[in-house]
Amino acid sequence: MHPIQELVPWQSTENLLAYPVLTGAEARLAWRDLVRPFARVALVADEHVWALHGASMPGLEELPRHLVPAGEKAKTWAQLGSLLDFLAHAQASRDSLLLTLGGGSVSDLGGLAASLFKRGMAVAHIPTTLLGQVDAAIGGKTAVNLDAGKNLVGTFHAPRFVLADPAFLRTLSHEEWRSGLGEVVKSALLAKAPVWQTLDQHAQALRTPAGLGDEALSRLVAGCVVTKAQWIQPDPTENHARKALNLGHTFGHAIEHAAGYGRVPHGVAVALGLRLAVEASARSGRLADPQLPGRVETLLQRLALPLCWADCEAGASEPLTLDALRTGMHHDKKGAAGAARFVLPIDIGRVLWDVPLPADEVDALWRDVLLA
């Protein structure tokens, strides 16, 4: 078992990643220049995103194209096999590039396919959701789901570049937008205080995709990218420091599993997981800032994110059971020999990871916080 550890991210933001992440209105225009070194380029896209945005990137329609369903329906063995067959028919090679267009599910699926096809070809991402721009497209994690759990099959396969244009975010549904906000709050908890203060300052405007101007939204996305990069840079394959980025996810994945994949947006489940993680820190006496639980709850409320299962749309129609949550927790991929390990915040920008919690304490958190 790894020891409980603490890390305060350092100040330097230069050379944190081995590939460019471009944010802002000019990002989508850069794709033609960035793909020039590759002998062949193919595209995998969310079918809904392609209908909305495909025509907004001239030249993209000329690429061999494979469309996949939106959301978690894309992250299946069947979809992975279909994408690999497409790459073979498109005559892709190890000198080719697979370009992804869509949210985190598409970058997860495309990255995994690229890592497997002919034992590895290049991939690059054009994320079109808030969750994709601030989290899923950054860092090289790839995955598909199993019935037993979320993201249980995957690889580490870093992209060649990531292009994040805020204009894509204006067409997000309310549900997709809230999902991204859950990951933004996670980033704020893992960053230095100014990132948290920026999010707190603009919380009311951030309730909708149109609330912030493009420049301010690009700055927020860039801040989340830098924060994630700071934790990835010393540990690209998640053996120590990068584990901090799983904050909220051990609880969140169990919620997704118990509810049934796709019923609760990933970032919404993470938001619930953040509240549970902060409460776990408080109950176990680990908090350096005793005000942190209240600050997190207030920010989640101001962003119109749920504090418990009853606040979720799915929660209004179908309750979760303690047994289902226990089962989801058991299959968390970050555990050790079936025992979950947690990331617990102790202050803004400071976390502990690989923390074991007794089963009865976890059950109490489910009952008192999530199911209250």
C-alpha positions as CSV (number, residue, x, y, z in Angstrom):
1,M,0.0,0.0,0.0
2,H,1.3,3.5,-0.8
3,P,1.6,5.8,2.2
4,I,-0.7,8.7,2.6
5,Q,0.9,11.7,0.9
6,E,0.4,15.4,0.5
7,L,1.4,17.6,-2.4
8,V,1.1,21.4,-2.8
9,P,1.5,22.1,-6.6
10,W,4.5,24.2,-7.5
11,Q,4.3,27.6,-9.2
12,S,5.9,27.0,-12.5
13,T,3.5,26.4,-15.4
14,E,6.0,26.1,-18.2
15,N,6.8,22.8,-20.0
16,L,4.3,20.9,-18.0
17,L,3.1,18.8,-20.9
18,A,4.9,17.3,-23.9
19,Y,2.2,18.5,-26.3
20,P,0.4,21.8,-26.9
21,V,-3.0,22.6,-25.5
22,L,-4.4,25.6,-27.3
23,T,-7.4,27.4,-25.8
24,G,-9.4,30.3,-27.2
25,A,-11.2,31.2,-30.4
26,E,-8.2,30.5,-32.6
27,A,-7.7,27.0,-31.4
28,R,-9.9,25.3,-34.0
29,L,-8.1,27.1,-36.8
30,A,-4.8,25.5,-35.9
31,W,-5.7,21.9,-36.8
32,R,-4.6,22.0,-40.4
33,D,-1.1,23.1,-39.5
34,L,-0.8,20.6,-36.7
35,V,-1.8,17.6,-38.8
36,R,0.7,18.3,-41.6
37,P,3.4,15.9,-40.3
38,F,1.1,12.9,-40.5
39,A,0.8,10.7,-43.6
40,R,-2.9,10.2,-43.1
41,V,-5.5,11.7,-40.8
42,A,-8.8,10.1,-39.9
43,L,-11.6,11.4,-37.7
44,V,-13.9,9.9,-35.0
45,A,-16.7,12.2,-33.9
46,D,-19.8,12.2,-31.7
47,E,-22.6,12.0,-34.2
48,H,-24.5,14.9,-32.5
49,V,-21.4,17.1,-32.3
50,W,-20.7,16.4,-36.0
51,A,-24.2,17.6,-37.0
52,L,-23.7,20.8,-34.9
53,H,-20.1,21.7,-35.6
54,G,-18.7,19.6,-38.4
55,A,-19.2,22.4,-41.0
56,S,-17.6,25.0,-38.7
57,M,-14.1,23.5,-39.4
58,P,-13.4,23.7,-43.1
59,G,-11.6,20.7,-44.4
60,L,-12.6,18.4,-41.7
61,E,-15.4,16.9,-43.9
62,E,-12.7,15.7,-46.3
63,L,-11.2,13.3,-43.8
64,P,-12.3,9.6,-43.5
65,R,-15.0,9.9,-40.8
66,H,-16.4,7.5,-38.2
67,L,-19.4,8.6,-36.1
68,V,-20.2,7.2,-32.6
69,P,-23.1,7.7,-30.2
70,A,-23.0,10.5,-27.7
71,G,-22.0,9.9,-24.1
72,E,-21.2,6.6,-22.3
73,K,-22.8,4.6,-25.2
74,A,-19.6,5.3,-27.1
75,K,-17.4,3.6,-24.5
76,T,-18.2,-0.1,-25.2
77,W,-16.3,-3.1,-26.6
78,A,-18.6,-3.0,-29.7
79,Q,-17.8,0.7,-30.4
80,L,-14.1,0.1,-29.9
81,G,-14.1,-2.8,-32.3
82,S,-16.1,-0.8,-34.9
83,L,-13.6,2.1,-34.6
84,L,-10.6,-0.3,-35.1
85,D,-12.2,-1.8,-38.2
86,F,-12.8,1.7,-39.5
87,L,-9.1,2.5,-39.1
88,A,-8.1,-0.6,-41.0
89,H,-10.5,0.2,-43.8
90,A,-9.2,3.8,-43.9
91,Q,-5.7,2.4,-44.4
92,A,-4.4,4.0,-41.3
93,S,-0.8,3.2,-40.2
94,R,1.5,3.9,-37.3
95,D,2.4,7.1,-39.2
96,S,-1.3,8.2,-39.2
97,L,-3.2,10.4,-36.8
98,L,-6.7,9.8,-35.4
99,L,-8.4,13.1,-34.6
100,T,-11.3,13.1,-32.1
101,L,-14.2,15.5,-32.1
102,G,-16.6,15.4,-29.1
103,G,-16.7,15.1,-25.4
104,G,-14.7,12.9,-23.0
105,S,-16.3,9.7,-24.1
106,V,-15.0,10.2,-27.6
107,S,-11.5,11.2,-26.5
108,D,-11.5,8.1,-24.2
109,L,-12.6,5.8,-27.0
110,G,-10.4,7.4,-29.7
111,G,-7.4,7.4,-27.5
112,L,-7.8,3.7,-26.6
113,A,-8.3,2.8,-30.3
114,A,-5.2,4.7,-31.3
115,S,-3.1,3.1,-28.6
116,L,-4.1,-0.4,-29.9
117,F,-4.2,0.0,-33.6
118,K,-1.1,-1.5,-35.1
119,R,0.3,-1.3,-31.5
120,G,0.1,2.4,-31.5
121,M,-0.7,5.4,-33.7
122,A,-1.0,9.1,-32.9
123,V,-4.2,10.7,-31.6
124,A,-5.2,14.3,-31.0
125,H,-8.3,15.8,-29.5
126,I,-10.7,18.6,-30.2
127,P,-12.9,18.5,-27.1
128,T,-16.3,20.1,-27.5
129,T,-17.6,19.8,-23.9
130,L,-16.5,21.7,-20.8
131,L,-15.6,18.3,-19.1
132,G,-13.6,17.4,-22.2
133,Q,-11.7,20.7,-22.3
134,V,-10.8,20.9,-18.6
135,D,-10.2,17.3,-17.9
136,A,-10.9,14.3,-20.2
137,A,-8.8,15.4,-23.2
138,I,-5.8,16.3,-21.1
139,G,-3.4,13.7,-19.7
140,G,-3.5,10.7,-22.0
141,K,-5.9,8.5,-20.1
142,T,-8.1,6.3,-22.4
143,A,-10.8,3.8,-21.5
144,V,-14.0,1.9,-22.2
145,N,-16.4,0.6,-19.6
146,L,-17.3,-2.9,-18.5
147,D,-20.5,-4.0,-16.9
148,A,-18.5,-4.4,-13.7
149,G,-17.3,-0.8,-13.6
150,K,-16.4,2.4,-15.3
151,N,-13.1,2.8,-17.2
152,L,-11.9,-0.6,-16.2
153,V,-10.1,-1.2,-19.6
154,G,-7.8,1.4,-20.8
155,T,-4.2,2.7,-21.5
156,F,-2.1,5.7,-21.1
157,H,-1.7,7.3,-24.6
158,A,-0.8,11.0,-24.7
159,P,-2.3,13.1,-27.5
160,R,-0.1,15.1,-29.9
161,F,-2.2,18.2,-29.4
162,V,-5.5,19.4,-27.8
163,L,-7.6,22.3,-29.2
164,A,-10.2,23.8,-26.9
165,D,-12.4,26.5,-28.5
166,P,-15.0,28.0,-26.1
167,A,-17.4,28.5,-28.9
168,F,-18.1,24.8,-28.9
169,L,-19.4,25.1,-25.3
170,R,-22.2,27.5,-26.2
171,T,-24.3,24.7,-27.7
172,L,-24.0,22.4,-24.7
173,S,-27.2,21.1,-23.0
174,H,-27.8,22.2,-19.4
175,E,-27.0,18.6,-18.3
176,E,-23.6,18.5,-20.2
177,W,-22.7,22.0,-18.9
178,R,-23.4,21.0,-15.2
179,S,-21.3,17.9,-15.8
180,G,-18.3,20.0,-16.8
181,L,-18.8,22.2,-13.8
182,G,-18.3,19.3,-11.5
183,E,-14.8,18.8,-12.9
184,V,-14.1,22.5,-12.7
185,V,-14.8,22.5,-9.0
186,K,-12.5,19.6,-8.6
187,S,-9.8,21.6,-10.4
188,A,-10.4,24.5,-8.2
189,L,-9.9,22.4,-5.1
190,L,-6.6,21.0,-6.5
191,A,-5.3,24.5,-7.5
192,K,-4.0,27.5,-5.6
193,A,-6.5,29.9,-4.0
194,P,-6.7,32.3,-7.0
195,V,-8.3,29.6,-9.2
196,W,-10.9,28.9,-6.5
197,Q,-11.5,32.6,-6.1
198,T,-12.1,33.0,-9.9
199,L,-14.6,30.3,-9.9
200,D,-16.3,31.7,-6.7
201,Q,-16.4,35.2,-8.3
202,H,-18.1,34.0,-11.5
203,A,-20.3,31.2,-10.0
204,Q,-23.6,32.9,-10.9
205,A,-22.6,33.5,-14.5
206,L,-21.3,30.0,-14.8
207,R,-24.7,28.5,-14.2
208,T,-25.2,28.6,-18.0
209,P,-22.9,28.2,-21.0
210,A,-23.7,31.8,-22.1
211,G,-22.9,33.4,-18.8
212,L,-19.2,34.2,-19.4
213,G,-17.6,35.8,-22.5
214,D,-15.3,33.7,-24.6
215,E,-12.1,35.3,-23.2
216,A,-13.1,34.8,-19.5
217,L,-14.2,31.2,-20.3
218,S,-10.9,30.5,-22.1
219,R,-9.0,31.7,-19.1
220,L,-11.0,29.4,-16.8
221,V,-10.4,26.4,-19.1
222,A,-6.7,27.3,-19.3
223,G,-6.4,27.5,-15.5
224,C,-8.0,24.0,-15.2
225,V,-5.6,22.6,-17.8
226,V,-2.6,24.1,-16.0
227,T,-3.8,22.7,-12.7
228,K,-4.2,19.2,-14.2
229,A,-0.8,19.4,-15.9
230,Q,0.9,20.3,-12.6
231,W,-0.2,17.0,-11.1
232,I,0.4,15.0,-14.2
233,Q,3.9,16.2,-15.0
234,P,5.8,14.3,-12.3
235,D,3.7,11.2,-12.6
236,P,2.2,10.6,-16.1
237,T,1.2,7.0,-15.3
238,E,-0.6,7.6,-12.0
239,N,1.7,5.9,-9.5
240,H,1.8,8.8,-6.9
241,A,1.1,12.5,-7.4
242,R,-1.4,12.1,-10.3
243,K,-3.7,10.1,-8.0
244,A,-4.8,13.5,-6.6
245,L,-6.8,14.0,-9.8
246,N,-9.1,11.2,-8.7
247,L,-10.5,13.6,-6.1
248,G,-14.3,12.9,-6.0
249,H,-14.1,10.0,-8.5
250,T,-14.0,7.0,-6.2
251,F,-17.4,8.1,-4.7
252,G,-18.5,9.4,-8.1
253,H,-17.8,6.2,-10.0
254,A,-19.7,4.2,-7.4
255,I,-22.7,6.5,-7.9
256,E,-22.6,6.1,-11.7
257,H,-22.4,2.4,-11.4
258,A,-25.3,2.2,-8.9
259,A,-27.5,4.5,-10.9
260,G,-26.6,2.8,-14.3
261,Y,-24.2,4.4,-16.7
262,G,-25.5,7.4,-18.5
263,R,-28.3,8.2,-16.0
264,V,-26.1,10.6,-14.0
265,P,-23.7,12.8,-15.9
266,H,-20.1,12.0,-14.9
267,G,-19.2,15.4,-13.6
268,V,-22.4,15.6,-11.6
269,A,-21.5,12.3,-9.9
270,V,-18.0,13.8,-9.3
271,A,-19.6,16.9,-7.7
272,L,-21.4,14.6,-5.3
273,G,-18.2,12.8,-4.7
274,L,-16.4,16.0,-3.9
275,R,-18.9,16.7,-1.1
276,L,-18.5,13.2,0.2
277,A,-14.7,13.4,0.1
278,V,-14.6,16.7,2.0
279,E,-17.0,15.3,4.6
280,A,-14.8,12.2,4.9
281,S,-11.8,14.5,5.7
282,A,-13.8,16.4,8.3
283,R,-15.1,13.2,10.0
284,S,-11.6,11.7,10.1
285,G,-10.0,14.8,11.6
286,R,-7.8,15.4,8.6
287,L,-8.9,18.9,7.6
288,A,-6.4,21.8,7.7
289,D,-9.2,24.2,7.0
290,P,-12.2,23.4,9.1
291,Q,-14.3,25.8,7.0
292,L,-13.7,23.8,3.8
293,P,-16.9,21.6,3.9
294,G,-19.1,24.7,4.2
295,R,-17.2,26.5,1.4
296,V,-17.6,23.5,-0.9
297,E,-21.3,23.2,-0.2
298,T,-21.9,26.9,-0.8
299,L,-20.0,26.8,-4.1
300,L,-21.8,23.7,-5.3
301,Q,-25.2,25.4,-4.5
302,R,-24.2,28.6,-6.2
303,L,-23.3,26.6,-9.3
304,A,-26.7,24.7,-9.1
305,L,-24.9,21.4,-8.6
306,P,-26.4,18.8,-6.3
307,L,-25.5,18.2,-2.7
308,C,-27.3,14.8,-2.4
309,W,-29.0,12.2,-4.6
310,A,-32.4,13.7,-4.1
311,D,-31.1,16.9,-5.8
312,C,-30.4,14.9,-9.0
313,E,-33.0,14.5,-11.7
314,A,-32.5,10.7,-11.6
315,G,-32.8,10.8,-7.9
316,A,-36.3,12.2,-8.0
317,S,-37.6,9.1,-9.8
318,E,-35.4,6.2,-8.5
319,P,-33.7,5.9,-5.2
320,L,-30.2,4.4,-4.8
321,T,-29.6,1.5,-2.5
322,L,-26.7,1.1,-0.1
323,D,-26.0,-2.4,-1.6
324,A,-25.7,-0.9,-5.1
325,L,-23.3,1.8,-3.9
326,R,-21.2,-0.8,-2.1
327,T,-21.0,-2.9,-5.3
328,G,-20.0,0.1,-7.3
329,M,-17.3,1.0,-4.8
330,H,-16.0,-2.6,-4.8
331,H,-15.2,-2.4,-8.5
332,D,-13.4,1.0,-8.4
333,K,-10.3,0.5,-10.6
334,K,-8.1,2.6,-8.3
335,G,-8.5,0.3,-5.3
336,A,-6.1,-2.3,-3.9
337,A,-7.2,-5.9,-3.9
338,G,-10.8,-4.9,-3.9
339,A,-10.4,-2.2,-1.2
340,A,-11.1,1.3,-2.3
341,R,-8.6,4.1,-1.7
342,F,-9.7,7.7,-1.5
343,V,-8.4,11.2,-2.3
344,L,-9.3,13.5,0.5
345,P,-8.9,17.3,0.4
346,I,-7.5,19.0,3.5
347,D,-7.3,22.6,2.1
348,I,-7.5,24.3,-1.2
349,G,-4.5,23.0,-3.2
350,R,-3.6,20.3,-0.7
351,V,-4.9,16.7,-0.7
352,L,-4.1,13.3,0.7
353,W,-4.3,10.2,-1.5
354,D,-4.3,6.5,-1.1
355,V,-6.4,6.9,2.0
356,P,-8.2,3.8,3.3
357,L,-11.6,4.3,5.0
358,P,-13.3,1.7,7.1
359,A,-16.4,0.2,5.4
360,D,-18.7,1.4,8.2
361,E,-17.5,5.0,7.8
362,V,-18.1,4.8,4.0
363,D,-21.6,3.4,4.7
364,A,-22.3,6.3,7.1
365,L,-21.2,8.8,4.4
366,W,-23.6,7.2,1.9
367,R,-26.5,7.4,4.4
368,D,-25.8,10.7,6.0
369,V,-24.7,12.8,3.0
370,L,-25.7,11.2,-0.3
371,L,-29.0,9.5,0.7
372,A,-30.1,12.0,3.3
